[in-house]
Amino acid sequence: MHERVTECLCQRPPPVLGSQRLSELELQLKQIKGNRRQLDLVLGNKQFGIHSVNSAMTDRKSTLCAVTGVKCDTEHGKVSDPEEEEKHTCATGDTRRTWKIPSLQELEEVLHSATRSCRHGDEVWPNLYLGDMFMSHDKFGLYQLGITHVLNASHGKLCCKGSDDFYGTTVKYYGVPANDLPTFDLSPFFYPAAEFIHQALTSGGKVFVHCAVGVSRSAALVLAYLMIHHRLSLLSSVHCVQQKRWIFPNRGFLRQLIELDRKLQDEALN
């Protein structure tokens, strides 16, 4: 009896699938074939292979850069932010042998574009402060900041009291008797002032550079220092200081800084 039941079961024909079940299986088969095509595309086995995928990604990055205004390195697939590049330049200096020498008008446009500030002093470079006469008269405030050197770009003027006697023996003083006039030649003081700042900072000191308002005479000397000792271009120097303080040297000083920029570039080329 058992053998006859088994024989009947073995001879039973396979079940017939309904039309709905067949449709489901066909759909799954199409999905599997579609996934295989996508795999072939990624692996580069078809005419739209890896090269085409990379080209599409590059096109998307180029579009993104055009919309956001950031600078793209499409060759290496990198996107860089100008602000981050500027911070890196401020920290390391310009590694280029040539750079753009701005015209007077271009330089003034850059200076006008910065956000205005009205603080008495700002740290525009590590341990280098730029400020006005109000801060220069606050000896206790300078002591609290740990200032060891003072550079007065308006030495001998009625508005500023700075002198060796005023600060005593605890602070090293250097005075530049500059007038804030376009006709005044500040360029003979670029290198001596830069050297004073450089010696102070490399010896572990802190420097406060000032004039009456802290935007023209003293700012020009700070820019010259960055250009001479940190190999920054004039535009890079301006951008670095602008991150911390609003500055605007007069037109005569700007022309002199442009000439310094050109001279330093010529020296780099030679």
C-alpha positions as CSV (number, residue, x, y, z in Angstrom):
1,M,0.0,0.0,0.0
2,H,2.8,2.4,0.9
3,E,4.7,1.6,-2.3
4,R,1.6,2.4,-4.4
5,V,1.1,5.8,-2.7
6,T,4.7,6.7,-3.3
7,E,4.5,5.8,-6.9
8,C,1.5,7.9,-7.4
9,L,3.2,10.9,-5.8
10,C,6.2,10.5,-8.0
11,Q,4.2,10.4,-11.1
12,R,2.3,13.6,-10.2
13,P,2.9,16.4,-12.8
14,P,4.6,19.6,-11.7
15,P,2.3,22.3,-10.5
16,V,1.1,24.9,-13.1
17,L,2.0,28.5,-12.1
18,G,-0.7,31.1,-12.3
19,S,-0.4,34.1,-14.6
20,Q,0.2,36.5,-11.7
21,R,3.1,34.4,-10.4
22,L,4.6,34.3,-13.9
23,S,4.4,38.1,-14.1
24,E,6.2,38.5,-10.8
25,L,9.0,36.2,-11.9
26,E,9.4,38.0,-15.2
27,L,9.6,41.4,-13.3
28,Q,12.3,40.0,-11.0
29,L,14.2,38.7,-14.0
30,K,14.1,42.1,-15.7
31,Q,15.4,43.7,-12.4
32,I,18.3,41.3,-12.3
33,K,19.2,42.1,-15.9
34,G,19.0,45.8,-15.2
35,N,21.3,45.5,-12.2
36,R,23.7,43.6,-14.4
37,R,23.8,46.4,-16.9
38,Q,24.5,48.9,-14.1
39,L,27.3,46.7,-12.9
40,D,28.8,46.6,-16.4
41,L,28.5,50.3,-16.6
42,V,30.5,50.8,-13.3
43,L,33.1,48.2,-14.3
44,G,33.7,49.9,-17.7
45,N,32.6,46.9,-19.7
46,K,30.3,49.0,-21.9
47,Q,30.9,52.0,-24.1
48,F,29.7,54.2,-21.2
49,G,32.2,52.9,-18.7
50,I,34.4,54.3,-16.0
51,H,35.7,57.1,-18.1
52,S,32.1,58.3,-18.8
53,V,31.2,58.1,-15.1
54,N,34.2,60.2,-14.1
55,S,33.4,62.7,-16.8
56,A,29.9,63.0,-15.5
57,M,31.2,63.6,-12.0
58,T,33.6,66.3,-13.3
59,D,30.7,68.0,-15.1
60,R,28.7,68.0,-11.9
61,K,31.6,69.5,-9.9
62,S,32.1,72.2,-12.5
63,T,28.5,73.1,-12.3
64,L,28.6,73.2,-8.5
65,C,31.7,75.5,-8.6
66,A,30.0,77.8,-11.1
67,V,27.0,78.2,-8.9
68,T,28.8,78.5,-5.5
69,G,31.7,80.6,-6.7
70,V,34.4,78.4,-5.2
71,K,37.6,77.4,-7.0
72,C,37.7,73.9,-8.4
73,D,40.6,71.6,-9.1
74,T,38.9,69.3,-11.6
75,E,42.1,67.5,-12.4
76,H,42.3,66.0,-8.9
77,G,38.6,66.2,-8.1
78,K,39.1,68.8,-5.4
79,V,37.0,71.8,-4.5
80,S,38.7,74.6,-2.5
81,D,37.3,77.6,-0.7
82,P,39.0,80.9,-1.4
83,E,38.8,81.9,2.3
84,E,40.5,78.7,3.4
85,E,43.2,79.2,0.7
86,E,43.7,82.8,2.0
87,K,44.1,81.5,5.6
88,H,46.7,79.0,4.4
89,T,48.6,81.7,2.5
90,C,48.6,83.9,5.7
91,A,50.0,81.0,7.7
92,T,52.7,79.8,5.2
93,G,53.4,82.7,2.9
94,D,53.3,82.9,-0.9
95,T,55.2,80.1,-2.5
96,R,54.8,81.6,-6.0
97,R,57.7,83.4,-7.7
98,T,55.3,85.7,-9.5
99,W,52.0,87.2,-8.5
100,K,49.6,89.9,-9.6
101,I,50.8,93.4,-9.0
102,P,47.6,95.4,-8.3
103,S,46.9,98.9,-9.7
104,L,46.1,101.7,-7.3
105,Q,42.5,101.5,-8.3
106,E,42.3,97.7,-7.8
107,L,44.0,98.0,-4.4
108,E,41.6,100.7,-3.2
109,E,38.6,98.6,-4.3
110,V,39.9,95.7,-2.2
111,L,40.3,98.1,0.8
112,H,36.8,99.6,0.3
113,S,35.2,96.1,0.2
114,A,36.3,95.1,3.8
115,T,34.0,95.3,6.8
116,R,34.6,98.5,8.9
117,S,35.8,98.1,12.5
118,C,36.3,100.6,15.2
119,R,38.3,98.8,17.9
120,H,41.3,100.4,19.5
121,G,43.6,97.4,18.7
122,D,43.6,94.0,17.0
123,E,45.9,91.1,16.8
124,V,46.4,91.0,13.0
125,W,49.3,88.4,13.1
126,P,50.4,86.1,15.9
127,N,51.7,88.4,18.6
128,L,51.5,91.4,16.3
129,Y,48.9,94.1,17.3
130,L,47.8,97.0,15.2
131,G,45.9,99.9,16.9
132,D,45.4,103.6,17.6
133,M,46.8,106.2,19.9
134,F,44.2,105.5,22.6
135,M,45.5,102.0,23.1
136,S,49.1,103.3,22.9
137,H,48.4,105.5,25.9
138,D,47.0,102.6,28.0
139,K,50.2,101.3,29.5
140,F,48.4,99.0,31.9
141,G,46.4,97.6,29.0
142,L,49.6,96.9,27.0
143,Y,51.1,95.3,30.1
144,Q,48.1,93.0,30.4
145,L,48.5,92.0,26.7
146,G,52.2,91.2,27.4
147,I,53.4,93.8,24.9
148,T,57.2,94.0,24.9
149,H,57.8,96.2,21.9
150,V,56.0,99.4,20.6
151,L,56.4,100.8,17.1
152,N,55.0,104.3,16.9
153,A,54.4,105.4,13.2
154,S,53.4,108.9,14.4
155,H,56.5,109.6,16.5
156,G,56.8,113.2,17.7
157,K,53.2,114.2,16.8
158,L,51.1,116.0,19.4
159,C,48.4,113.3,19.4
160,C,50.8,110.5,20.5
161,K,52.8,110.5,23.7
162,G,55.0,107.6,22.8
163,S,58.7,107.7,23.5
164,D,61.4,105.7,25.3
165,D,60.7,107.7,28.5
166,F,56.9,107.1,28.3
167,Y,57.1,103.3,28.3
168,G,60.2,102.9,30.5
169,T,62.8,100.2,30.4
170,T,60.3,97.2,30.2
171,V,59.2,98.0,26.7
172,K,61.5,98.5,23.6
173,Y,60.4,101.5,21.6
174,Y,60.9,102.5,17.9
175,G,59.5,105.7,16.5
176,V,58.8,106.6,12.9
177,P,58.1,110.4,12.5
178,A,55.6,110.0,9.6
179,N,52.9,112.3,8.4
180,D,49.7,110.9,7.1
181,L,50.0,112.7,3.8
182,P,50.2,111.2,0.3
183,T,53.3,113.3,-0.3
184,F,55.2,111.8,2.7
185,D,57.8,109.1,1.7
186,L,57.3,106.3,4.1
187,S,59.3,103.8,2.1
188,P,62.7,104.5,3.7
189,F,61.2,103.2,7.0
190,F,59.8,99.9,5.5
191,Y,62.9,97.8,6.1
192,P,63.9,99.3,9.5
193,A,60.4,98.9,10.8
194,A,60.0,95.4,9.4
195,E,63.3,94.4,11.0
196,F,62.2,95.9,14.4
197,I,59.0,93.8,14.3
198,H,60.9,90.7,13.1
199,Q,63.4,90.8,15.8
200,A,60.7,91.3,18.5
201,L,58.6,88.4,17.3
202,T,61.5,86.0,16.8
203,S,62.8,86.7,20.3
204,G,59.4,85.7,21.8
205,G,58.0,89.2,22.2
206,K,54.7,90.9,21.4
207,V,54.6,94.0,19.3
208,F,52.1,96.9,19.2
209,V,52.2,99.0,16.0
210,H,50.2,102.2,16.1
211,C,49.7,105.7,14.7
212,A,46.8,108.1,15.5
213,V,44.0,106.0,14.1
214,G,45.7,102.7,13.2
215,V,44.5,102.5,9.6
216,S,47.1,104.3,7.5
217,R,50.7,104.9,8.6
218,S,51.0,101.9,11.0
219,A,49.0,99.7,8.7
220,A,51.4,100.4,5.8
221,L,54.3,99.4,8.0
222,V,52.6,96.2,9.0
223,L,51.9,95.3,5.4
224,A,55.6,96.0,4.5
225,Y,56.6,93.6,7.3
226,L,54.4,90.8,6.0
227,M,55.7,91.4,2.5
228,I,59.4,91.5,3.4
229,H,59.7,88.8,6.1
230,H,56.9,86.5,5.2
231,R,57.1,86.6,1.4
232,L,53.4,87.7,1.0
233,S,52.3,89.6,-1.9
234,L,50.7,93.0,-1.3
235,L,47.2,91.7,-2.0
236,S,47.8,88.7,0.3
237,S,49.1,90.9,3.0
238,V,46.1,93.2,2.8
239,H,43.7,90.2,2.9
240,C,45.4,88.8,5.9
241,V,45.2,92.0,7.9
242,Q,41.6,92.6,6.7
243,Q,40.6,89.4,8.4
244,K,41.2,91.1,11.7
245,R,41.1,94.9,11.2
246,W,39.9,97.5,8.7
247,I,42.8,99.4,7.2
248,F,43.2,102.1,4.5
249,P,46.6,103.6,3.9
250,N,46.6,106.9,2.0
251,R,47.2,106.9,-1.8
252,G,50.9,107.9,-1.4
253,F,51.6,104.9,0.9
254,L,49.7,102.6,-1.4
255,R,51.8,103.6,-4.4
256,Q,55.0,103.0,-2.3
257,L,53.7,99.6,-1.3
258,I,53.0,98.7,-4.9
259,E,56.6,99.6,-5.7
260,L,57.8,97.4,-2.9
261,D,55.6,94.6,-4.2
262,R,57.2,95.0,-7.6
263,K,60.7,95.1,-6.2
264,L,60.2,91.9,-4.1
265,Q,58.8,90.1,-7.1
266,D,61.8,91.1,-9.2
267,E,64.1,89.8,-6.4
268,A,62.2,86.5,-6.3
269,L,62.7,86.1,-10.1
270,N,66.4,86.9,-9.9
